[in-house]
Amino acid sequence: MTITVADLPPTTQAKSRQQFLDQVAAFERDNPKIKINATDSQWEAKTFAARLAGGQLETVFIVPLTEPPGLIKRRQIADITDETRALPHADKFESRALKPGTGPDGRIYGLPTSEWALGLTYNRQLFTKAGLDPDKPPKTWDEVRLAAKTIFEKTGIPGYAQPTTNNTGGWTLTAMTYTHGGRAEKEVDGKQVPAFNDGPALEVLEWLKAMRWEDDSIGRQHLRNGADVLKDFSAGRIGMTIATPSTYGDHITKYNGDPAMFGVTALPSGGTAATLLGGKMAVVSPKAGTAERAAAVKWIDFRYLRPKYDTTAAEERAKANAADDIPVGIPAVPFYQPQVVDPVLEIERRHANVPLNSFKSYAAGVATQDYVPEPPVAGQDVYAALDVAVQAVLTRKDADPATELRNAEEKVAPILERAQR
Amino acid sequence: MTELQQRQAPTRAAGAATRSAYHPPPPRRRFRRGFGLGGLITLLPLLLVFGYFGWWPIGQSVMLSLQQTNLVDPPTWVGVDNFRYLFADPLLWTTLRNTAWFVVLALIFGFPVPVLLALFVSELRRLGGVFRVLVYLPVLVPPVVALLLWKWFYDPDFGLFNQVLGAVGLGSSSWLQSTATAMPSLVLATTWAHAGSTVLIYLAALSGVPSELYEAAEIDGASIWRRLWHVTLPHLRGVLLIMLLLQIIGTFQIFTEPFILTDGGPEDSTVTILLLIYRYAFLNGDYGMAAALSVMLAIVLATLSAVYLRLTRKWSTT
């Protein structure tokens, strides 16, 4: 039997690619009845539908953490609960790591390959230039506002940037709303309805509006998605922004950023210690048969989970990544409970090639935070509607945050109703 | 009539007369039979290619607009449900308004610019070739690359345009950051990117205007504007009408510019019909809704084209 798997590293990451291919060979040796075809294709929303309909989708493919809820609802990924329960340490999974791939029916549809809690990344060099202490990053949104103002006054560089397009505005607004104790959706009579039109989201929008029009500390470019913001961050044009610590990888490898510039801390609080998860999951094609599905989950375990519970595999992976200059040692969400994961973390720390000091306050902060999941129904629609609210307060001086949230609610309510019919 | 036509004409007429004496069926039917099998066999490859790559997907889209599917399980027929939800989506009306606004702006600014550029280049006695290349150059730049450049031009904090405006003491503009200026900014980038191809078509049409007419007009003392009005434009009429129709159809389908430059923002002020179709299909995975809106757009454009061609038939020279 042959299965196809995505995620083969590109030729530019020679050692990681070779390591992947070596793993394929090792897997085939251990499982002589399974043959693996590896491709270097990446998840792309634009091509997914055509590849799925045309039977070109890999048996195992990797998706961003924002995708599983929609894919589960449309039954476009396979149920892998039974296969997952047969894996080593299946009873010791960290439930919050599995949650993004778990359906409303409690079944498992995806397994994590990398997960990080959203935090606040900041430019350590700009902090120093502005007279701020880079080892004491802001812990609350009020402190972020003050720091942004200082950075802009002292350096002329926008102190903070908020993603606003491609649903990243709504996504980050939702995370910020969680830190004020709010939610994007709530359950009423067994159905999810919009919940963002109340105090917490309003506080966030008022905060953004004040930064833009009272302090004028966040520049005038407010039509950017998360990736655009990261690009500008690496170019030294932004003081702070919301992102996962894994963006350090792109900062170094993609945008040639200075490692000494990168700082990250836990998502600031608006009264509640909370955050939202970002990262990737491995999922299985809905067209895979029973045997293919079993082989697929076996591969996911071999490639992605084993280095998280097996110290030998963890060491091999850390060495290969470090040799390819891929960051090792960025604090991630553990997939397993401490008794399984602690020895592995120790190995990773030994091979770390990132400035661990820069991640210290992040690691300490997220340890106390509640990981709130994505909105369970039509999350992308909620984010799209909230994008508009964020754009409104940042690009129009007379925009009223309360009206914007009301408009977003009117837009989202029928969509949620339709999604649950 | 050319010499060749003059020589052939009597022969053809005589042959037809001879045949009709022995074979009385009407000419129309004879044409069909003559065309029949041979013509069909010649056409077959074309019909198959067109059918498979053109008409079959069109038929599939129409079917998809009446279905709900996840592309895995067999699709469910939902009648006109997709259309009903489409009309209930408040974003649809915003999108239609935005697209109409873009079409109007693109016609006001984008339509005359290539005509004027073509007239300017064709009037040049020297350096005409250089200008032709310069005008066509933007078409050679891959659209995404060009638009990323425009994104930087428009950046309100670090962009080229605001730096230039600031340097000459004109302050700065919001460009893409305001609901009022975002759409005109998209039109500017679109016109820059697409004018080159249209200019070439107009230049080709201009080269077909007989020079004797200009000479006669000059001898009659006609000014440059009168020559333009009475000689050039009447000769360009057919091309102008077709280009106008193509531009209307093309601008209704604007996608890349808002997708790259604004992603529909700020505040949905640049969400166009195609961007909404993209969001339905690829962000929400609702292929039925995407197909329903595509079918609606196709019907509107086909109707518009038919009405336009009918209305302009008597002015057209083609």
Interface residues (C-beta under 8 A of the other chain):
Chain A: A45 K46 F48 A49 L52 A53 G70 L71 R74 R75 Q76 P158 T164 T165 N166 N167 G219 R220 Q221 H222 L223 N225 R237 P286 K287 A378 Q380 D381 A384 D387 V388 Q391 A392 T395 R396 E410 K411 P414 R418
Chain B: N70 L71 V72 D73 Y85 A88 P90 L91 D155 P156 D157 F158 S174 L176 Q177 S178 T179 L261 T262 D263 G264 G265 P266 E267 D268 Y278 R279 A281 F282 L283 N284 G285 Y287
